């Protein structure tokens, strides 16, 4: 039997046969889902700015494609 800790409340719960895994209950699962929906969690994104050269390359490719 594998026991895990609920990522929300840290309660120990059985992994196998738990319909709410990795959470211990529907309540903890919904609280976590709500946090995602409210954007309390975020994944980091690399920001990159386009150079003039990048923009020119895109414009040229677009122009060639529209000519075809």
N, C-alpha and C positions, 0 to 999 in steps of 0.2 A: 504494500500500500504506500503510495507516494503522497506525502504531505507537503503542501506549499503554503506560503503566506499570501494572504489577499493583498494585492498592491494598493488598495485603498485604506483598509483598516488594520492590516497586519494580523488579522485573525488566521490561525492555522486551519486549513481546510483540505479535504481529500481531493486530489486532482482527478482521478479516474471516476467517471460517473457523475461528475459535477457539471450540470448543464450551464452554469454561469462562469466556469473557469476562464481565466485565472482568478476570478473574483469569488468570494465566499457566498454571495447572495445576489439576487436581482437588484436589491437596493444599491449595493456597492457598484455593480455594473452600470446602473443608470446614473449614479453620481459621477462616475468617470466619463461616461458618454456626454453628460451635460457639460462637464468641464471642457471637453474637446469642442462641443458645439458653441460654447461661450468664448472659444479661442484662448483659454487659459494655458493650453499647451501649444507649442509651436515648434516646427522643425526649422532648423537653421537653413538659410538659403544663401548661397554665394552670390554676391552682387557683382556684376561686371558691367562696365559701361562700354558702349560701342564706340569705336574710333571712326573718324571720317572715312578711313580706308575701308572699314567694315561696311559702312553705309553705301559707299560707292560700289563695292562688290555686289551687294544685295540688289541695288538699283540696276546694275548692268545685267545680272542674272534674270531679274524680273522683266527687263526690256527684251532680252533675247527670247524668253519664254512667250511673251505676248506677240512676238513677230512670227512665231511658228504656227 
